[in-house]
Structure formats: C-alpha cells, structure tokens
Amino acid sequence: MKRLIIYATSLLSAGAYSQIGDAIHCGYDFTSYIVVKPHEDGKTQTINGLKMTICDENGNEVINKDFKLSWKNNNQPLHFVRNYKIDSNNKKLEGFDEGKWFYYFADDHYLVTVSNTFNAEDYYLKIEDTDGIENGGHFKTFMMQLAPYNMYILCTSEEKQKAMQFGRRMNKPIDVVLEKY
C-alpha cells in the first residue's frame, strides 16, 4: 500500500510539473509588430515627424474594430509610433543619446503592434510627411502592400524560426527610402 501511495504521489507531482511548464508563455504571445525604417537615399538616419498608418488599397486608414487587428487602440486607426529610449527606472527619455530602447528589437524606427492573426497581405503601409515643421512636408507620400514576412513574430520556437530562414529573413524592419519633391 505504501508503494502505491508513493507511486501515485510521484505520478501526480510529475503531471502537475509538466502542466506548469506548459503554462509559461512569452511576453509577446498573440502579438506581432511591424517595424519600419524610413530614411533618405544615401543616409541611414531615421526621418522624424512622419505619419505612418496601416491602410487599405485606396489609402484609407484601417480601423481596428473590436480588437480584430491589434490588441491595442480598439476602434481606432492603426498608427505607427516612434520607438524611444528609457532609463534604468523605465522612465521615458527625451532624445536618443542615452538609455536603452523601450522596444529592444526596433532600434530608432517606427512600429505598430498587430495581432498574430493579422493578414498582412490584405493591407498597405502609408507614409506621409504631414508635419510641415520637422521636415517641411518635403517628402513624397509612400505606399506599399504588406507581406507576412514584414511582421516581427517574437514568440516562436527555434525550429520554426530555422524553417522560415529559407527566403527572406524574418524580424527585419521594412527599409523605406523616401523621395523628396
């Protein structure tokens, strides 16, 4: 009887341990990012003051209805934000000289969060220089169709990532060269 109790206890402990291991998730589960690096021809510096959105084929902003496209900003357009630096206390810093990037994978670029079920090929990236202050509105509007490989999928197994290495590399920013008028 003692052996049966010890056997049952160890069996239950092993089962509970394996369930705990399965319950651990990545902080980026269910979320992907689209990262864009807009710059001028011959320059590497990211251009400030741009309006970047996810849009349809006609250039109309897409609305995130009922969190279907992103887990953030419900019933609002999908606008890109500029990555920023933080200090050791996770406080936002002005400028890009010191600290570490809040989104470690996006460096000095723009990004938007989308759900992992986001069908990238159904949407477009639109970049406009509407600021007028920072760039003087000198850059032409840019639009391109998105593709699944444009998405940063941060929670994947190493085997899946290696299988995807054939072809275009994943988790690479969209490199956009903007033209001036």
Solvent accessible surface area in square Angstrom, and as a share of the most:
residue,aa,sasa,rsa
1,M,172,0.77
2,K,163,0.69
3,R,211,0.77
4,L,111,0.55
5,I,100,0.51
6,I,114,0.58
7,Y,136,0.52
8,A,43,0.33
9,T,78,0.45
10,S,62,0.40
11,L,107,0.53
12,L,135,0.67
13,S,64,0.41
14,A,62,0.48
15,G,33,0.31
16,A,53,0.41
17,Y,166,0.63
18,S,63,0.40
19,Q,130,0.58
20,I,112,0.57
21,G,45,0.43
22,D,117,0.60
23,A,65,0.50
24,I,133,0.67
25,H,125,0.56
26,C,53,0.32
27,G,83,0.80
28,Y,59,0.23
29,D,36,0.19
30,F,134,0.56
31,T,24,0.14
32,S,0,0.00
33,Y,18,0.07
34,I,0,0.00
35,V,0,0.00
36,V,0,0.00
37,K,47,0.20
38,P,0,0.00
39,H,18,0.08
40,E,40,0.18
41,D,118,0.61
42,G,80,0.77
43,K,112,0.47
44,T,112,0.65
45,Q,131,0.58
46,T,4,0.02
47,I,15,0.08
48,N,47,0.24
49,G,28,0.27
50,L,18,0.09
51,K,76,0.32
52,M,2,0.01
53,T,2,0.01
54,I,0,0.00
55,C,0,0.00
56,D,46,0.24
57,E,120,0.54
58,N,116,0.60
59,G,9,0.09
60,N,85,0.44
61,E,66,0.30
62,V,22,0.12
63,I,71,0.36
64,N,0,0.00
65,K,129,0.55
66,D,99,0.51
67,F,82,0.34
68,K,144,0.61
69,L,20,0.10
70,S,1,0.00
71,W,146,0.51
72,K,101,0.43
73,N,81,0.42
74,N,47,0.24
75,N,86,0.44
76,Q,92,0.41
77,P,33,0.21
78,L,4,0.02
79,H,74,0.33
80,F,16,0.07
81,V,86,0.49
82,R,50,0.18
83,N,1,0.00
84,Y,55,0.21
85,K,23,0.10
86,I,10,0.05
87,D,42,0.22
88,S,109,0.70
89,N,113,0.58
90,N,103,0.53
91,K,131,0.55
92,K,130,0.55
93,L,38,0.19
94,E,158,0.71
95,G,45,0.43
96,F,80,0.33
97,D,143,0.74
98,E,118,0.53
99,G,45,0.44
100,K,120,0.51
101,W,50,0.17
102,F,91,0.38
103,Y,31,0.12
104,Y,141,0.54
105,F,29,0.12
106,A,0,0.00
107,D,72,0.37
108,D,35,0.18
109,H,20,0.09
110,Y,10,0.04
111,L,3,0.01
112,V,10,0.06
113,T,16,0.09
114,V,0,0.00
115,S,5,0.03
116,N,64,0.33
117,T,110,0.64
118,F,9,0.04
119,N,83,0.42
120,A,1,0.01
121,E,77,0.35
122,D,84,0.43
123,Y,42,0.16
124,Y,45,0.17
125,L,0,0.00
126,K,39,0.17
127,I,1,0.01
128,E,36,0.16
129,D,15,0.08
130,T,86,0.50
131,D,53,0.28
132,G,44,0.42
133,I,162,0.82
134,E,94,0.42
135,N,26,0.13
136,G,36,0.35
137,G,26,0.25
138,H,97,0.44
139,F,11,0.04
140,K,84,0.36
141,T,73,0.43
142,F,56,0.23
143,M,73,0.33
144,M,52,0.23
145,Q,94,0.42
146,L,3,0.01
147,A,19,0.15
148,P,77,0.48
149,Y,97,0.37
150,N,6,0.03
151,M,8,0.03
152,Y,7,0.03
153,I,38,0.19
154,L,36,0.18
155,C,36,0.21
156,T,42,0.25
157,S,60,0.39
158,E,117,0.53
159,E,130,0.58
160,K,103,0.44
161,Q,44,0.19
162,K,133,0.56
163,A,78,0.61
164,M,59,0.26
165,Q,81,0.36
166,F,198,0.82
167,G,61,0.59
168,R,87,0.32
169,R,133,0.49
170,M,23,0.10
171,N,37,0.19
172,K,89,0.38
173,P,33,0.21
174,I,8,0.04
175,D,88,0.45
176,V,3,0.01
177,V,64,0.37
178,L,7,0.03
179,E,109,0.49
180,K,108,0.46
181,Y,177,0.67
